[in-house]
Amino acid sequence: MKRILISSRGKPEQLAELFRKALPQHEILIDMPNAGDAPIDYMVVGRPAPGVIASVGPVKLVLSLNAGIEHLLESGEIAAHTPIVRMVDDGLAGGMTEWVLAEAMAWHRNIRLYERLQRDLKWEPQQEKLAHERTVTVLGAGALGTPAARNFAALGFKTNVWSRTGREVPGARSFAGPDALLEAAFGANILVNLLPLTKETQNIVDAGLLDALAKGAFFINGARGAHVVDQDLIDALDSGQLSGAALDVFRIEPLPENDPLWHHPKILISPHVAAPTHMHIAVQEIATNIQRFERGEAIPHLVDKSLGY
Ligand SMILES: NC(=O)c1ccc[n+]([C@@H]2O[C@H](COP(=O)([O-])OP(=O)(O)OC[C@H]3O[C@@H](n4cnc5c(N)ncnc54)[C@H](OP(=O)(O)O)[C@@H]3O)[C@@H](O)[C@H]2O)c1
């Protein structure tokens, strides 16, 4: 009987129950094995504490409960030859698309502004624009960036999408690689970050990139806090280069109380909820990947460790 160890700080018992139903022929464990126990075949991980993965020893596959896996690579605890499978599922893609569109549309149609004006009983109609009068640039054309960009395009926004290899998204203009970054962002009214965090993408949202946007643009970050140079973001908001920002992710989470991002009047904070992992969908996805592996079939969404995503 193959053994699966779950290492997750969030509700491991509940996860184990779901795995026992999805993979009844496997032994599901949530407690660390003792020395001398039979080896673990697969590890299912969220954000394991330092040392946990290393102490389990070699496994056949590491299956992530999250889409972002930079913490697993940074830990250095996974052997070079052990494949890592990212979480890609309809729940994550749907959740992220909803959050990005909700923030974008609330800005585009001045919903938050009218909310503030209502508090002062102010009747101040703004010059409302149509979607086709705005440009959106989405950074990242992967499992999350593609559906977001496709939906912007379907709503009529002029849509640019930037990726490493110039991946095509229906209805959007595609840009590839570092040389095309500023061109992709130039004149955009909304910038959406859905990149993975790698050596190449950390600090990518800086003054240079924000300056390329249209004056008064809106920035939406659903990816990772370390993509953004926070002081450059604050400066762009203070100068009026940006009119607002919706941030779901931060360098330190939970965001410390004294962090200036909390207190900035033009920043909307959400507590890393843009695309939460839906347990039952994630378990089904992981179970299917384990079954594929055991039948000797190819597994989708393997991490390319040399690229970092
Ligand atoms: N806030 C939340 O709740 C939440 C939830 C889930 C995920 N996330 C974040 O979202 C990120 C993206 O997830 P995903 O599933 O969409 O990732 P993905 O499928 O791996 O897609 C990554 C995209 O980024 C592009 N890219 C990577 N490195 C690049 C570079 N150096 N320059 C230009 N483009 C680059 C890739 O280009 P190619 O297409 O050319 O390979 C690809 O289009 C995750 O890594 C995670 O950090 C956040």
PDBQT file of the ligand as one rigid body, heavy atoms in Angstrom, charges set to zero:
ROOT
HETATM    1  N1  LIG A 401      -3.526  35.598  -4.143  1.00  0.00    +0.000 N 
HETATM    2  C1  LIG A 401      -3.867  34.340  -4.221  1.00  0.00    +0.000 C 
HETATM    3  O1  LIG A 401      -4.810  33.894  -3.557  1.00  0.00    +0.000 OA
HETATM    4  C2  LIG A 401      -3.103  33.423  -5.145  1.00  0.00    +0.000 A 
HETATM    5  C3  LIG A 401      -3.642  32.142  -5.411  1.00  0.00    +0.000 A 
HETATM    6  C4  LIG A 401      -2.984  31.321  -6.329  1.00  0.00    +0.000 A 
HETATM    7  C5  LIG A 401      -1.814  31.759  -6.959  1.00  0.00    +0.000 A 
HETATM    8  N2  LIG A 401      -1.316  32.996  -6.664  1.00  0.00    +0.000 N 
HETATM    9  C6  LIG A 401      -0.079  33.469  -7.345  1.00  0.00    +0.000 C 
HETATM   10  O2  LIG A 401      -0.298  33.496  -8.752  1.00  0.00    +0.000 OA
HETATM   11  C7  LIG A 401       0.896  33.060  -9.400  1.00  0.00    +0.000 C 
HETATM   12  C8  LIG A 401       0.614  32.649 -10.844  1.00  0.00    +0.000 C 
HETATM   13  O3  LIG A 401      -0.057  31.399 -10.843  1.00  0.00    +0.000 OA
HETATM   14  P1  LIG A 401      -0.322  30.588 -12.202  1.00  0.00    +0.000 P 
HETATM   15  O4  LIG A 401      -0.948  29.299 -11.784  1.00  0.00    +0.000 OA
HETATM   16  O5  LIG A 401      -1.045  31.422 -13.224  1.00  0.00    +0.000 OA
HETATM   17  O6  LIG A 401       1.188  30.355 -12.728  1.00  0.00    +0.000 OA
HETATM   18  P2  LIG A 401       1.635  29.701 -14.123  1.00  0.00    +0.000 P 
HETATM   19  O7  LIG A 401       0.521  28.911 -14.729  1.00  0.00    +0.000 OA
HETATM   20  O8  LIG A 401       2.928  29.052 -13.893  1.00  0.00    +0.000 OA
HETATM   21  O9  LIG A 401       1.846  30.968 -15.079  1.00  0.00    +0.000 OA
HETATM   22  C9  LIG A 401       2.915  31.819 -14.936  1.00  0.00    +0.000 C 
HETATM   23  C10 LIG A 401       2.910  32.837 -16.070  1.00  0.00    +0.000 C 
HETATM   24  O10 LIG A 401       3.931  33.811 -15.802  1.00  0.00    +0.000 OA
HETATM   25  C11 LIG A 401       4.812  33.876 -16.900  1.00  0.00    +0.000 C 
HETATM   26  N3  LIG A 401       6.186  34.149 -16.455  1.00  0.00    +0.000 N 
HETATM   27  C12 LIG A 401       6.944  33.429 -15.585  1.00  0.00    +0.000 A 
HETATM   28  N4  LIG A 401       8.165  33.982 -15.457  1.00  0.00    +0.000 NA
HETATM   29  C13 LIG A 401       8.174  35.061 -16.282  1.00  0.00    +0.000 A 
HETATM   30  C14 LIG A 401       9.143  36.022 -16.611  1.00  0.00    +0.000 A 
HETATM   31  N5  LIG A 401      10.381  35.995 -16.069  1.00  0.00    +0.000 N 
HETATM   32  N6  LIG A 401       8.813  36.995 -17.478  1.00  0.00    +0.000 NA
HETATM   33  C15 LIG A 401       7.589  37.022 -18.044  1.00  0.00    +0.000 A 
HETATM   34  N7  LIG A 401       6.607  36.133 -17.784  1.00  0.00    +0.000 NA
HETATM   35  C16 LIG A 401       6.903  35.162 -16.907  1.00  0.00    +0.000 A 
HETATM   36  C17 LIG A 401       4.732  32.518 -17.576  1.00  0.00    +0.000 C 
HETATM   37  O11 LIG A 401       5.175  32.664 -18.916  1.00  0.00    +0.000 OA
HETATM   38  P3  LIG A 401       5.074  31.457 -19.988  1.00  0.00    +0.000 P 
HETATM   39  O12 LIG A 401       3.589  31.273 -20.251  1.00  0.00    +0.000 OA
HETATM   40  O13 LIG A 401       5.787  31.978 -21.161  1.00  0.00    +0.000 OA
HETATM   41  O14 LIG A 401       5.694  30.255 -19.325  1.00  0.00    +0.000 OA
HETATM   42  C18 LIG A 401       3.249  32.209 -17.415  1.00  0.00    +0.000 C 
HETATM   43  O15 LIG A 401       2.504  32.823 -18.442  1.00  0.00    +0.000 OA
HETATM   44  C19 LIG A 401       1.387  31.946  -8.482  1.00  0.00    +0.000 C 
HETATM   45  O16 LIG A 401       2.765  31.689  -8.677  1.00  0.00    +0.000 OA
HETATM   46  C20 LIG A 401       1.111  32.519  -7.107  1.00  0.00    +0.000 C 
HETATM   47  O17 LIG A 401       2.219  33.286  -6.688  1.00  0.00    +0.000 OA
HETATM   48  C21 LIG A 401      -1.934  33.827  -5.769  1.00  0.00    +0.000 A 
ENDROOT
TORSDOF 0
